[in-house]
Amino acid sequence: MAEKTEKRKAEHIRICLNEKAQARNATAGFEDIQFIHRALPEIDKQKIDSSTKIFGHKFSAPIIVGAMTGGTSEATRINAAIAEAVEKLQLGMGVGSQRAAIEDAKLGKTFAVARKKAPTAFLIANIGGVQLVHGYGIKEVKKTIEMIDADAVAIHLNALHEAVQPEGQTNFKGVLAKIGEVAGELDKPVIVKETGAGIAAEDAKKLEAAGVKAIDVGGTGGTSFAAVEYYRSEMNSVQQFLGDAFWDWGIPTVVSLTETTQAVKIPVIASGGVRSGMDVAKALALNACLASVSQPALQAAAKGAKDTENKLSLLIEELRNVMFLVGAEKVRDLAKTPIVVTGKTAEWLKTRGFNVENYAKRGAR
Ligand SMILES: Cc1cc2nc3c(=O)[nH]c(=O)nc-3n(C[C@H](O)[C@H](O)[C@H](O)COP(=O)(O)O)c2cc1C
Protein backbone atom coordinates (compact mmCIF):
# COMPACT_ATOMS: atom_id res chain seq x y z
CA MET A 1 0.00 0.00 0.00
CA ALA A 2 2.72 2.46 1.04
CA GLU A 3 4.71 1.46 -2.05
CA LYS A 4 1.77 2.21 -4.31
CA THR A 5 1.27 5.60 -2.65
CA GLU A 6 4.99 6.32 -3.10
CA LYS A 7 4.91 5.41 -6.79
CA ARG A 8 1.87 7.60 -7.40
CA LYS A 9 3.49 10.53 -5.60
CA ALA A 10 6.69 10.15 -7.64
CA GLU A 11 4.58 10.22 -10.81
CA HIS A 12 2.85 13.43 -9.67
CA ILE A 13 6.23 15.11 -9.31
CA ARG A 14 7.51 13.83 -12.64
CA ILE A 15 4.35 14.97 -14.45
CA CYS A 16 4.19 18.38 -12.77
CA LEU A 17 7.85 18.98 -13.65
CA ASN A 18 7.83 17.70 -17.23
CA GLU A 19 4.30 17.97 -18.65
CA LYS A 20 1.94 20.89 -19.00
CA ALA A 21 -0.38 19.85 -16.18
CA GLN A 22 -1.77 23.34 -15.83
CA ALA A 23 -5.30 24.59 -16.52
CA ARG A 24 -5.82 24.59 -20.29
CA ASN A 25 -8.68 26.99 -21.06
CA ALA A 26 -9.56 28.14 -17.54
CA THR A 27 -7.62 30.89 -15.76
CA ALA A 28 -7.33 31.73 -12.07
CA GLY A 29 -8.91 35.12 -12.88
CA PHE A 30 -6.13 37.47 -11.73
CA GLU A 31 -6.27 39.18 -15.16
CA ASP A 32 -9.75 40.43 -14.17
CA ILE A 33 -8.42 42.36 -11.15
CA GLN A 34 -6.90 45.78 -11.74
CA PHE A 35 -5.21 48.14 -9.29
CA ILE A 36 -5.48 51.90 -9.62
CA HIS A 37 -2.03 53.34 -10.23
CA ARG A 38 -1.19 56.29 -7.97
CA ALA A 39 1.02 58.93 -9.50
CA LEU A 40 1.37 60.37 -6.00
CA PRO A 41 2.07 57.28 -3.88
CA GLU A 42 3.38 59.53 -1.07
CA ILE A 43 5.42 56.70 0.45
CA ASP A 44 9.10 55.68 0.40
CA LYS A 45 9.54 52.31 -1.36
CA GLN A 46 12.45 51.49 0.95
CA LYS A 47 10.18 51.82 3.98
CA ILE A 48 7.49 49.41 2.76
CA ASP A 49 6.84 46.66 5.31
CA SER A 50 5.85 43.42 3.59
CA SER A 51 5.64 41.42 6.82
CA THR A 52 2.46 39.96 8.22
CA LYS A 53 1.33 38.00 11.25
CA ILE A 54 -1.01 35.04 11.16
CA PHE A 55 -1.62 32.35 13.77
CA GLY A 56 0.70 34.40 15.98
CA HIS A 57 3.60 33.80 13.57
CA LYS A 58 5.48 36.54 11.75
CA PHE A 59 6.09 36.04 8.02
CA SER A 60 8.51 38.40 6.26
CA ALA A 61 6.01 38.46 3.36
CA PRO A 62 2.53 36.97 2.96
CA ILE A 63 3.77 34.05 0.86
CA ILE A 64 3.97 30.32 1.51
CA VAL A 65 4.88 27.33 -0.63
CA GLY A 66 1.93 24.95 -0.98
CA ALA A 67 1.78 21.28 -0.01
CA MET A 68 3.46 19.06 -2.56
CA THR A 69 5.60 16.19 -1.62
CA GLY A 70 7.28 13.62 0.59
CA GLY A 71 7.75 9.87 0.61
CA THR A 72 10.57 9.44 -1.91
CA SER A 73 14.24 10.39 -2.12
CA GLU A 74 13.51 13.02 -4.76
CA ALA A 75 10.76 14.37 -2.51
CA THR A 76 13.30 14.66 0.31
CA ARG A 77 15.53 16.82 -1.88
CA ILE A 78 12.60 18.98 -2.95
CA ASN A 79 11.30 19.43 0.61
CA ALA A 80 14.84 20.26 1.77
CA ALA A 81 15.33 22.88 -0.96
CA ILE A 82 11.99 24.56 -0.25
CA ALA A 83 12.60 24.45 3.51
CA GLU A 84 16.04 26.01 3.19
CA ALA A 85 14.63 28.82 1.06
CA VAL A 86 11.63 29.57 3.29
CA GLU A 87 13.83 29.52 6.38
CA LYS A 88 16.23 32.02 4.83
CA LEU A 89 13.36 34.29 3.74
CA GLN A 90 11.19 33.69 6.83
CA LEU A 91 8.15 32.46 4.90
CA GLY A 92 6.26 29.20 5.36
CA MET A 93 5.62 25.90 3.59
CA GLY A 94 3.37 22.88 3.54
CA VAL A 95 4.60 19.34 3.04
CA GLY A 96 2.67 16.89 0.84
CA SER A 97 0.21 14.31 2.13
CA GLN A 98 1.85 12.37 4.96
CA ARG A 99 -0.31 9.31 4.47
CA ALA A 100 2.62 7.29 3.07
CA ALA A 101 4.64 7.94 6.26
CA ILE A 102 1.71 6.97 8.46
CA GLU A 103 1.51 3.68 6.58
CA ASP A 104 5.29 3.21 6.71
CA ALA A 105 7.08 5.10 9.51
CA LYS A 106 10.50 4.89 7.84
CA LEU A 107 9.29 7.43 5.26
CA GLY A 108 8.87 9.99 8.05
CA LYS A 109 12.29 11.48 7.38
CA THR A 110 11.31 12.48 3.83
CA PHE A 111 8.90 14.95 5.48
CA ALA A 112 10.84 15.69 8.68
CA VAL A 113 13.69 17.08 6.57
CA ALA A 114 11.52 20.21 6.25
CA ARG A 115 11.82 20.99 9.97
CA LYS A 116 15.50 20.05 9.96
CA LYS A 117 16.19 22.62 7.24
CA ALA A 118 13.67 25.16 8.51
CA PRO A 119 13.94 25.27 12.32
CA THR A 120 11.88 28.46 12.67
CA ALA A 121 9.72 28.83 9.52
CA PHE A 122 5.98 28.17 9.62
CA LEU A 123 5.41 24.52 8.65
CA ILE A 124 2.08 22.95 7.72
CA ALA A 125 1.45 19.20 8.03
CA ASN A 126 -0.89 17.56 5.51
CA ILE A 127 -3.45 14.79 5.33
CA GLY A 128 -6.40 14.00 3.06
CA GLY A 129 -9.95 14.70 4.24
CA VAL A 130 -11.06 11.49 2.56
CA GLN A 131 -8.60 9.59 4.78
CA LEU A 132 -10.64 10.76 7.76
CA VAL A 133 -13.66 9.01 6.25
CA HIS A 134 -11.61 5.86 5.72
CA GLY A 135 -10.44 5.28 9.27
CA TYR A 136 -7.96 8.03 10.11
CA GLY A 137 -8.69 10.17 13.16
CA ILE A 138 -7.14 12.50 15.68
CA LYS A 139 -4.30 10.00 16.37
CA GLU A 140 -3.07 10.02 12.76
CA VAL A 141 -3.46 13.80 12.44
CA LYS A 142 -1.36 14.27 15.58
CA LYS A 143 1.28 11.99 14.06
CA THR A 144 1.50 14.20 10.96
CA ILE A 145 2.09 17.22 13.19
CA GLU A 146 4.69 15.51 15.39
CA MET A 147 6.51 14.14 12.33
CA ILE A 148 7.52 17.63 11.19
CA ASP A 149 6.94 19.58 14.41
CA ALA A 150 4.30 21.51 12.47
CA ASP A 151 2.75 24.85 13.37
CA ALA A 152 -0.57 23.91 11.73
CA VAL A 153 -2.12 21.06 9.78
CA ALA A 154 -3.86 21.21 6.42
CA ILE A 155 -6.62 18.77 5.65
CA HIS A 156 -6.90 18.60 1.89
CA LEU A 157 -10.07 18.11 -0.11
CA ASN A 158 -9.52 16.56 -3.54
CA ALA A 159 -12.82 15.13 -4.76
CA LEU A 160 -11.92 15.92 -8.39
CA HIS A 161 -8.60 14.12 -8.16
CA GLU A 162 -10.12 11.07 -6.48
CA ALA A 163 -12.92 10.98 -9.06
CA VAL A 164 -10.73 10.87 -12.16
CA GLN A 165 -8.20 8.26 -11.00
CA PRO A 166 -8.96 4.54 -11.06
CA GLU A 167 -7.51 3.99 -7.55
CA GLY A 168 -9.40 7.02 -6.18
CA GLN A 169 -11.34 6.97 -2.90
CA THR A 170 -14.67 8.52 -3.75
CA ASN A 171 -16.71 8.08 -0.58
CA PHE A 172 -16.73 11.57 0.97
CA LYS A 173 -19.82 10.93 3.10
CA GLY A 174 -19.29 12.33 6.58
CA VAL A 175 -16.08 14.21 5.74
CA LEU A 176 -17.27 17.53 7.24
CA ALA A 177 -18.18 15.90 10.59
CA LYS A 178 -14.75 14.23 10.73
CA ILE A 179 -13.02 17.52 9.99
CA GLY A 180 -15.07 19.11 12.77
CA GLU A 181 -14.01 16.39 15.24
CA VAL A 182 -10.34 16.91 14.44
CA ALA A 183 -10.59 20.71 14.53
CA GLY A 184 -12.34 20.53 17.90
CA GLU A 185 -9.74 18.29 19.55
CA LEU A 186 -6.49 19.58 18.14
CA ASP A 187 -4.45 22.29 19.83
CA LYS A 188 -2.89 23.38 16.50
CA PRO A 189 -4.81 25.32 13.84
CA VAL A 190 -6.59 23.21 11.24
CA ILE A 191 -6.54 24.64 7.73
CA VAL A 192 -8.80 23.08 5.13
CA LYS A 193 -7.48 23.33 1.59
CA GLU A 194 -8.69 22.40 -1.85
CA THR A 195 -6.21 21.17 -4.41
CA GLY A 196 -7.17 22.99 -7.60
CA ALA A 197 -10.96 22.96 -7.87
CA GLY A 198 -11.77 25.76 -5.41
CA ILE A 199 -14.13 26.20 -2.46
CA ALA A 200 -17.62 27.72 -2.82
CA ALA A 201 -19.07 30.11 -0.22
CA GLU A 202 -21.57 27.43 0.87
CA ASP A 203 -18.76 25.02 1.80
CA ALA A 204 -16.61 27.75 3.32
CA LYS A 205 -19.44 28.59 5.74
CA LYS A 206 -19.80 24.92 6.71
CA LEU A 207 -16.07 24.64 7.34
CA GLU A 208 -16.06 27.76 9.48
CA ALA A 209 -19.01 26.45 11.51
CA ALA A 210 -17.15 23.14 11.95
CA GLY A 211 -14.33 24.99 13.72
CA VAL A 212 -11.55 25.11 11.13
CA LYS A 213 -9.18 28.01 11.69
CA ALA A 214 -8.42 28.93 8.06
CA ILE A 215 -9.40 28.03 4.52
CA ASP A 216 -7.03 27.71 1.56
CA VAL A 217 -9.21 28.03 -1.53
CA GLY A 218 -6.95 25.99 -3.87
CA GLY A 219 -8.85 27.22 -6.89
CA THR A 220 -8.79 26.44 -10.60
CA GLY A 221 -6.32 28.11 -12.93
CA GLY A 222 -3.01 26.56 -11.94
CA THR A 223 -2.06 22.92 -11.48
CA SER A 224 -4.85 20.60 -12.65
CA PHE A 225 -4.99 17.16 -11.04
CA ALA A 226 -7.35 16.01 -13.80
CA ALA A 227 -4.48 16.86 -16.18
CA VAL A 228 -2.02 14.97 -13.96
CA GLU A 229 -4.25 11.88 -14.20
CA TYR A 230 -4.55 12.37 -17.97
CA TYR A 231 -0.77 12.13 -18.23
CA ARG A 232 -0.68 9.11 -15.88
CA SER A 233 -3.33 7.25 -17.87
CA GLU A 234 -3.10 4.62 -20.59
CA MET A 235 -4.27 5.36 -24.13
CA ASN A 236 -8.05 5.14 -24.55
CA SER A 237 -8.70 4.44 -20.87
CA VAL A 238 -11.58 5.85 -18.83
CA GLN A 239 -8.94 7.71 -16.78
CA GLN A 240 -7.64 9.41 -19.93
CA PHE A 241 -11.17 10.33 -20.99
CA LEU A 242 -12.08 11.74 -17.54
CA GLY A 243 -8.74 13.54 -17.16
CA ASP A 244 -9.38 15.29 -20.47
CA ALA A 245 -13.07 16.03 -19.75
CA PHE A 246 -12.42 17.53 -16.29
CA TRP A 247 -9.09 19.23 -17.07
CA ASP A 248 -10.44 22.73 -16.32
CA TRP A 249 -13.15 21.76 -13.82
CA GLY A 250 -13.60 23.94 -10.78
CA ILE A 251 -14.07 27.42 -9.35
CA PRO A 252 -11.40 29.87 -10.53
CA THR A 253 -9.14 30.97 -7.69
CA VAL A 254 -10.18 34.63 -7.75
CA VAL A 255 -13.89 33.72 -7.73
CA SER A 256 -13.40 31.23 -4.91
CA LEU A 257 -11.29 33.69 -2.93
CA THR A 258 -13.86 36.48 -3.28
CA GLU A 259 -16.80 34.24 -2.39
CA THR A 260 -15.00 32.78 0.59
CA THR A 261 -13.68 36.04 2.04
CA GLN A 262 -17.17 37.54 1.75
CA ALA A 263 -18.76 34.46 3.37
CA VAL A 264 -16.52 33.77 6.39
CA LYS A 265 -14.55 35.62 9.06
CA ILE A 266 -11.67 33.15 9.43
CA PRO A 267 -8.42 33.81 7.49
CA VAL A 268 -8.41 32.74 3.85
CA ILE A 269 -5.32 31.68 1.89
CA ALA A 270 -5.21 32.20 -1.90
CA SER A 271 -3.80 29.38 -4.01
CA GLY A 272 -4.19 27.82 -7.42
CA GLY A 273 -2.40 29.58 -10.26
CA VAL A 274 -0.69 32.24 -8.15
CA ARG A 275 2.24 32.92 -10.46
CA SER A 276 3.60 36.38 -9.71
CA GLY A 277 4.06 38.98 -7.00
CA MET A 278 1.29 40.90 -8.75
CA ASP A 279 -1.05 37.90 -8.25
CA VAL A 280 -0.04 37.85 -4.57
CA ALA A 281 -0.88 41.57 -4.26
CA LYS A 282 -4.25 41.05 -5.97
CA ALA A 283 -5.06 38.14 -3.66
CA LEU A 284 -4.30 40.33 -0.63
CA ALA A 285 -6.42 43.13 -2.07
CA LEU A 286 -9.23 40.56 -2.15
CA ASN A 287 -8.67 39.99 1.58
CA ALA A 288 -6.53 36.86 1.48
CA CYS A 289 -4.19 36.64 4.49
CA LEU A 290 -1.49 34.72 2.58
CA ALA A 291 -0.89 33.54 -0.97
CA SER A 292 0.45 30.08 -1.67
CA VAL A 293 2.52 28.98 -4.67
CA SER A 294 3.11 25.34 -5.55
CA GLN A 295 4.08 24.38 -9.11
CA PRO A 296 6.52 27.27 -9.71
CA ALA A 297 8.23 26.46 -6.41
CA LEU A 298 8.48 22.81 -7.47
CA GLN A 299 10.22 23.80 -10.72
CA ALA A 300 12.71 25.90 -8.77
CA ALA A 301 13.20 23.34 -5.97
CA ALA A 302 14.07 20.65 -8.50
CA LYS A 303 17.12 22.81 -9.28
CA GLY A 304 17.96 23.51 -5.63
CA ALA A 305 17.57 25.76 -2.61
CA LYS A 306 19.25 28.79 -4.21
CA ASP A 307 16.90 28.74 -7.22
CA THR A 308 13.94 28.43 -4.87
CA GLU A 309 15.15 31.35 -2.81
CA ASN A 310 15.63 33.43 -5.98
CA LYS A 311 12.15 32.59 -7.25
CA LEU A 312 10.50 33.49 -3.93
CA SER A 313 12.61 36.67 -3.60
CA LEU A 314 11.37 37.82 -7.01
CA LEU A 315 7.77 37.30 -5.91
CA ILE A 316 8.44 39.43 -2.83
CA GLU A 317 10.15 42.17 -4.86
CA GLU A 318 7.25 42.28 -7.32
CA LEU A 319 4.76 42.45 -4.45
CA ARG A 320 6.69 45.35 -2.90
CA ASN A 321 6.65 47.16 -6.24
CA VAL A 322 2.86 46.89 -6.49
CA MET A 323 2.59 48.12 -2.90
CA PHE A 324 4.69 51.15 -3.83
CA LEU A 325 2.66 51.98 -6.94
CA VAL A 326 -0.66 51.90 -5.08
CA GLY A 327 0.74 53.69 -2.02
CA ALA A 328 0.40 50.74 0.38
CA GLU A 329 3.00 50.95 3.14
CA LYS A 330 1.84 47.83 4.96
CA VAL A 331 0.39 44.54 3.77
CA ARG A 332 -2.96 45.28 5.40
CA ASP A 333 -3.22 48.51 3.36
CA LEU A 334 -3.69 46.37 0.25
CA ALA A 335 -7.08 45.25 1.56
CA LYS A 336 -8.12 48.92 1.67
CA THR A 337 -6.76 49.80 -1.78
CA PRO A 338 -9.36 50.25 -4.51
CA ILE A 339 -9.40 47.56 -7.19
CA VAL A 340 -11.61 47.02 -10.21
CA VAL A 341 -13.10 43.59 -10.85
CA THR A 342 -13.93 43.03 -14.51
CA GLY A 343 -14.65 40.35 -17.12
CA LYS A 344 -15.74 36.79 -16.52
CA THR A 345 -14.82 36.99 -12.82
CA ALA A 346 -17.14 39.97 -12.22
CA GLU A 347 -19.94 38.28 -14.19
CA TRP A 348 -19.58 35.03 -12.24
CA LEU A 349 -19.56 36.78 -8.87
CA LYS A 350 -22.50 39.06 -9.67
CA THR A 351 -24.55 36.12 -10.92
CA ARG A 352 -23.85 34.32 -7.64
CA GLY A 353 -24.96 37.41 -5.67
CA PHE A 354 -21.56 38.67 -4.48
CA ASN A 355 -20.64 42.33 -4.39
CA VAL A 356 -17.83 43.42 -6.69
CA GLU A 357 -18.49 47.18 -6.79
CA ASN A 358 -17.45 47.94 -3.21
CA TYR A 359 -13.83 47.02 -3.94
CA ALA A 360 -13.59 49.98 -6.35
CA LYS A 361 -15.11 52.45 -3.90
CA ARG A 362 -13.01 51.80 -0.85
CA GLY A 363 -10.06 53.68 0.55
CA ALA A 364 -9.96 56.72 -1.74
CA ARG A 365 -7.39 59.15 -0.40
C1 LIG B 1 3.39 17.75 -7.48
C2 LIG B 1 2.28 18.23 -6.62
C3 LIG B 1 1.86 17.47 -5.54
C4 LIG B 1 0.83 17.90 -4.70
N1 LIG B 1 0.48 17.14 -3.61
C5 LIG B 1 -0.39 17.66 -2.70
C6 LIG B 1 -0.63 17.00 -1.47
O1 LIG B 1 -0.08 15.94 -1.20
N2 LIG B 1 -1.50 17.58 -0.59
C7 LIG B 1 -2.14 18.75 -0.87
O2 LIG B 1 -2.88 19.28 -0.03
N3 LIG B 1 -1.94 19.39 -2.03
C8 LIG B 1 -1.09 18.89 -2.95
N4 LIG B 1 -0.84 19.57 -4.11
C9 LIG B 1 -1.68 20.74 -4.46
C10 LIG B 1 -1.03 22.07 -4.14
O3 LIG B 1 -0.87 22.22 -2.75
C11 LIG B 1 -1.90 23.23 -4.70
O4 LIG B 1 -3.15 23.24 -4.06
C12 LIG B 1 -2.11 23.13 -6.19
O5 LIG B 1 -0.95 22.64 -6.83
C13 LIG B 1 -2.46 24.48 -6.81
O6 LIG B 1 -1.39 25.39 -6.72
P1 LIG B 1 -0.45 25.77 -7.98
O7 LIG B 1 -1.37 26.13 -9.10
O8 LIG B 1 0.38 26.89 -7.49
O9 LIG B 1 0.37 24.55 -8.31
C14 LIG B 1 0.19 19.14 -4.97
C15 LIG B 1 0.63 19.91 -6.05
C16 LIG B 1 1.65 19.49 -6.87
C17 LIG B 1 2.09 20.37 -8.01
The ligand as an SDF file (V2000), in Angstrom:
LIG
                    3D

 31 33  0  0  0  0  0  0  0  0999 V2000
    3.3870   17.7540   -7.4840 C   0  0  0  0  0  0  0  0  0  0  0  0
    2.2770   18.2290   -6.6150 C   0  0  0  0  0  0  0  0  0  0  0  0
    1.8560   17.4650   -5.5440 C   0  0  0  0  0  0  0  0  0  0  0  0
    0.8330   17.8990   -4.6980 C   0  0  0  0  0  0  0  0  0  0  0  0
    0.4780   17.1430   -3.6070 N   0  0  0  0  0  0  0  0  0  0  0  0
   -0.3950   17.6640   -2.7040 C   0  0  0  0  0  0  0  0  0  0  0  0
   -0.6330   16.9990   -1.4660 C   0  0  0  0  0  0  0  0  0  0  0  0
   -0.0800   15.9400   -1.1980 O   0  0  0  0  0  0  0  0  0  0  0  0
   -1.5020   17.5770   -0.5870 N   0  0  0  0  0  0  0  0  0  0  0  0
   -2.1400   18.7520   -0.8710 C   0  0  0  0  0  0  0  0  0  0  0  0
   -2.8770   19.2800   -0.0250 O   0  0  0  0  0  0  0  0  0  0  0  0
   -1.9430   19.3930   -2.0350 N   0  0  0  0  0  0  0  0  0  0  0  0
   -1.0860   18.8880   -2.9460 C   0  0  0  0  0  0  0  0  0  0  0  0
   -0.8410   19.5730   -4.1140 N   0  0  0  0  0  0  0  0  0  0  0  0
   -1.6830   20.7360   -4.4560 C   0  0  0  0  0  0  0  0  0  0  0  0
   -1.0330   22.0670   -4.1360 C   0  0  0  0  0  0  0  0  0  0  0  0
   -0.8660   22.2200   -2.7490 O   0  0  0  0  0  0  0  0  0  0  0  0
   -1.8980   23.2260   -4.6970 C   0  0  0  0  0  0  0  0  0  0  0  0
   -3.1540   23.2370   -4.0650 O   0  0  0  0  0  0  0  0  0  0  0  0
   -2.1130   23.1300   -6.1920 C   0  0  0  0  0  0  0  0  0  0  0  0
   -0.9530   22.6400   -6.8300 O   0  0  0  0  0  0  0  0  0  0  0  0
   -2.4600   24.4760   -6.8140 C   0  0  0  0  0  0  0  0  0  0  0  0
   -1.3940   25.3870   -6.7170 O   0  0  0  0  0  0  0  0  0  0  0  0
   -0.4510   25.7710   -7.9760 P   0  0  0  0  0  0  0  0  0  0  0  0
   -1.3670   26.1320   -9.1030 O   0  0  0  0  0  0  0  0  0  0  0  0
    0.3810   26.8930   -7.4940 O   0  0  0  0  0  0  0  0  0  0  0  0
    0.3700   24.5490   -8.3100 O   0  0  0  0  0  0  0  0  0  0  0  0
    0.1860   19.1410   -4.9690 C   0  0  0  0  0  0  0  0  0  0  0  0
    0.6250   19.9140   -6.0540 C   0  0  0  0  0  0  0  0  0  0  0  0
    1.6470   19.4930   -6.8700 C   0  0  0  0  0  0  0  0  0  0  0  0
    2.0890   20.3700   -8.0080 C   0  0  0  0  0  0  0  0  0  0  0  0
  1  2  1  0
  2  3  1  0
  2 30  2  0
  3  4  2  0
  4  5  1  0
  4 28  1  0
  5  6  2  0
  6  7  1  0
  6 13  1  0
  7  8  2  0
  7  9  1  0
  9 10  1  0
 10 11  2  0
 10 12  1  0
 12 13  2  0
 13 14  1  0
 14 15  1  0
 14 28  1  0
 15 16  1  0
 16 17  1  0
 16 18  1  0
 18 19  1  0
 18 20  1  0
 20 21  1  0
 20 22  1  0
 22 23  1  0
 23 24  1  0
 24 25  2  0
 24 26  1  0
 24 27  1  0
 28 29  2  0
 29 30  1  0
 30 31  1  0
M  END
$$$$
